[in-house]
Amino acid sequence: MSLIGPGIIGVFGLAFLAAWSYDRRRPYLALLAATCALFALGASSQILYWPRDTGLNAMVSGALYTCAVIAAVEGVLIRSSRAFGLWIDVAIFAAFSLALYYFFYVDRSLLARIYVQNFGYGLLLCVAALRLAQLRHGRVVDRILFWTLLLFGLHFFPRTVFTVGASPPSGGPLAVADSVFWQTLQLSLAVLGAALAMAILAAAVSDLIDDLRRERDLDHLTGLLNRRGFEAEIAAPMRRAPEGAALILCDVDHFKSINDTFGHDVGDAVLQEIGAILRRTARKGDLVGRWGGEEFAVFLPDASRSDAAECAERLRQTIANSRIPGLDDRSVTASFGVATIREAGDWAALYKLADSRLYVAKASGRDRTVDRGMSADRSPREPVA
């Protein structure tokens, strides 16, 4: 029965290992698999009383438990890029090992070893939770992870006080295994440890889903939102406050000529640079995407027509004044069409109007911005008399 707890944690270790095998870009999953293995080994060492020497058993099981807690803490922190680092981990391990050695071989005290380990591990887990305090304001899965980690760390303190107090379990290893302290320890670690493992697995799955969604919604050449991602991102601001929205469509002038003259590699470099310029020059809070081919879009969630036209003109001038490697002395220009939701009424009409004005900009000489002169009911790409 005593092996049930380590067995449960071992199963979670296999789950973490399988998850890491599937996505090796997440090293924290391998670290968490090691956490489960180290904890299971530490518990088994105590339960099976191996090594048989009491002092050696205390040192070995203590080292395994300490490594398990450090690996768990670093695994959770690495996920959020808040890890302590190798040297701090080594220092923590050395401090626990020296304390356990001292209270067995120098000033022998089982009570002191119990408090050192339980209070020390609880403190380490609480510090890790506090380093992840920003998760309280994140996704639901991140909030669950934060509170589960904090609760797991905090439980070490009252559990130890209430089950041990000032008197350690008496008798040999078998008597300790039958004590209230040991049974409560195994139960709490199995339940709360499993809860923490579930929370971390849920967070890892959520991370994977978010990555897949980003890969689906991002243009791999420019790093901007693709059309699907762009339309998905603007859905929320269009629902909240659609009356102030504006759309800018941008089309790189004579792009086919660039590809034919300099090759597709240079053409890709041009698109990457245009995307970088749009992202860098657009206002904070604006959404930038690659609509397809040489066409880009900028969504302004709160802008008047004059604001949007000014933004488009700034973008146009920045592109015209830029020099892109590989084009020799040739400059790149772009044409812009601008429309606001006040003129159009809804997203479909907004895009239709901006597209019509972009066509006018290209048909009337390119390298210009058009923000008026078309009605919202004119078809896109419709020639103007």
Secondary structure, DSSP 4 states (H G I P E B T S, - for coil): -TTHHHHHHHHHHHHHHHHHHH-TT-HHHHHHHHHHHHHHHHHHHHHTT-SSSHHHHHHHHHHHHHHHHHHHHHHHHHHTT----HHHHHHHHHHHHHHHHIIIIIS--HHHHHHHHHHHHHHHHHHHHHHTGGGGGS-HHHHHHHHHHHHHHHTHHHHHHHHTTTSPPPSSHHHHHTSHHHHHHHHHHHHHHHHHHHHHHHHHHHHHHHHHHHHHHB-TTTSSB-HHHHHHHHHHHHHH-GGG-EEEEEEETTHHHHHHHH-HHHHHHHHHHHHHHHHHHSPTT-EEEEEETTEEEEEESS--HHHHHHHHHHHHHHHHT---TTSTT----EEEEEEEHHHHSSHHHHHHHHHHHHHHHHHTTSS-EE-SS--TTSPTT----
